[in-house]
Amino acid sequence: MIRVALVDDEDLVRAGLRALITAEPDLEVVAEEADGAGVVDMARRHRPDVVLMDVRMPGLDGIEATRALLRRLDDPPTVVVLTTFENDDYVYGALRAGASGFLLKRSRPEDILDAVRLVARGDSVLFPAAIRRLAEALAPDPGAGEGPAGRVPALTERESATLRLMARGMSNAEIAAALVVGVETVKTHVSNVLAKLGVRDRTQAVVAAYDSGLIRPGADARGPV
């Protein structure tokens, strides 16, 4: 059973998500919060696997709440932020803080459910085009970020190529075909990239790559590998 927590200041949004999720046999809502300030204590008490987090709240917003979860818990849940607008600059801030992806509140119900299951098994909700647009507008100068996003690791040529293909939203199988290598080799490259960047998942790797200058908005993510 996948344990889900809902964090949103709008009662109607939480009610809709609760009805959607509890109707699924493999999902359950274990906690709800109307403000980001209570998220860490909630996570400690109820141990959710996934937190669906509103990115804009009148108290503690989704950026700071996500950052608090990842910094204060030894085994934090995976965070997917919810937003009304795809180009919301708060989304990029939440991704930089450690969220594994984002969803539009107007997403189809099946897409929300798929996203919860996806991140619960350790994958990312990656929208490369949207992240690229956000990076073009909001990514800092190379080396200006905090933590792993501000460091430029020494990736091998194959690891760099793998990261650029990850930024296009390619699966391991698609990357393997593009690089003419086996899927297991790609898995090794991906693991190495995550370790060297000091991040948990593919979304974080892509954001860190933009922030560090390893991928240049409007260029490398769409160019040749």
N, C-alpha and C positions, 0 to 999 in steps of 0.2 A: 504494500500500500504506500502510495506517495503522499506525504504529509505537506499540506500547503497552508501558508499564512497569507492573509490579505491585509494590505496597509493602504488605506485610501480615506481621505476626509469626507468623501461623499457616501452617505448611507446607501443610496440607490445603486451606486457602482459596486459596492461590496455585496449588496444583496443579489445583484445579477450574477456576479462572479461566483458567489456561494452556491446559488441554484445550479449554475452550469457545472461546477466542479463536483458537487455532491451527487449529481446524477450519474457520475461515472463510477463503475465498480472498483477501479484501481486507484481512485483519488479521494482524498478527504480534506476538508478544511478544519484545521486544528486550532486556529487562533485568528483574531482580527484586531486591528488597531486603526484608530482614526487620525493618528499623528505619529510622525517618525520618532518622537522622543521616547516612546515606550517599546520600540522595536527590539532593542538588545535584551531587555528583561523578558519580553515575550518569547524571544527565540531561546533563551535559557530555560524557560519553563516548559515550552511545548515542543522544542526540537523539530521545527519544520524542515523538510528537505528543500523546499522552494518557497521563496517569498515573492509575491506579486506586489510591487511597490509603486505607488503613485509618485511621479517624479516631482510634482509641484503640490506642496501642502502648506497651509498657513503657519504651522508650527515649525518643527524640524523637517526640512524638505528631504526628498528621496536621495539626493546626493550625499548629504551628511549622514543620513540614516544608513545608507549602504556602506559608507566609509566606517562608521561606528561598528557595524556588524563584523566587517572583515578585520578590523584592528583589535576588537575587544573579545572576540570569541576564538577559541582554539580550533574549532571545527564549525565554521560558519555555514549557514545555508546558502544555496545559490539564489541570486537576486535577478529577477527580470523586472525592469522598470516599465511602468505604464504611462503613456503620454497621449495627449489629444492631438498634437501636431508633430509630424515626422521631423520637421526642421527645428524643433525645440532645442535651444542651446543647453537646456538643463540635461537633456539626454546624453550629450557628449560628456558633460561633467559627471554624470552617474556612471557611464562606462569607464571613464578614467578612475573613478573611485572604486571600481571593482565589479560592477554589474556585468552579468554574462550576456546581456542582450536587452532588447526593448520591444514592446508591442504597442501598437496604436489601440486606443480604447474602442475604436470602431472596428477592430479586427473581427473576422468571422469567428464564431464560437469554436469551430473545429481547429482553427489556427491557434487559438489560445490554449486549447487542450493539448494540441501537438507540441506547443512550445514548452508547456509544463513537463510533459513526459521527456522531451528532448534534453532539457537542462538537468532533469533529475538523474539521467543516466550519464551525465558528465559532458554532454555536448554543448554547443553554444547556439543562441538565436542570433544568427549573423545576417545582416542586411547590408551587403558590401556597398551598394550604390548610395544608400542613405548615410552610412558611416563615412564614405568618401566625401559626400557633400558637406557633412558636418565638419570633417577634418579640413576641408578647403577653407571653410569660414572661420574655424575656431582653434585649430591646432596651433600650439605655440611655436616659436622658433626652435629649431633642433637643439636639444640639450637643455631647454628651459623648464621642462616639467619636473615634477617631484617623483621620487621613487623610481621604479623600473622604467617608467615612460621617459625619464630624462637621461637615461644611460644608453650608450650605443655599444652593444655587445659585438664580439667578433664572431659573426656567423660565417660558416663556410659558404662557398658559392652555391652548393646544392640547398643548403638551409635557407639562404636568401631567396633563391628561386621558389622554394616551397612556400615561404612566407608571402611572396608576391601573389602566388596562386591562391593561397588562403584568403588574401585580401579581395580576390575576385569572387569569393564564396564557393570555391571548388571543394568537392568532397575528396577524401583520400584516394578513392578510385579514379576520379577525374585528374587529380594531380599526378598519380602514377602514370596514367596514359599520356599526359602532356610531357612528362620528364622521361618517359620510356624506362620506367623502373617498376619494381614490384610494390604492391600495397604495403607489405611489411616494412620495406625500406622507407616509404613515405611516412609511416607511423613513427619510425625511428627519427626521421628528420623533424617531424612535428613535435615530438617529445623533446628533442634537443632545443628547438626554437623556444618552446615554452619555458624550459629550464633556464636557458641563457637570458631570456627577457625577464625572468622572475615573475611569470604570470600563471594564472590557473587554467585558462582556456583560450580558444582561438579568437574570440572577440577581443579579449584583453591583449592578445598578441598583435592583432591588427591595429588597435588603438595605440599601443606602445610604439609600433613601427612608424605610424604617422607622427606621433609626438617627438620621436627621436630623430626623424629625418631619414630613417632607413627606407621608407616609402614616401615619395613626394606626391601630395595631392594633385590629381589631374595628369600624372605622368606614369610612374612605375606601376601602379595598380592596374593600369590598362595596357601597358606596353609589353614588349617581349620579355621573356624570362631569361 
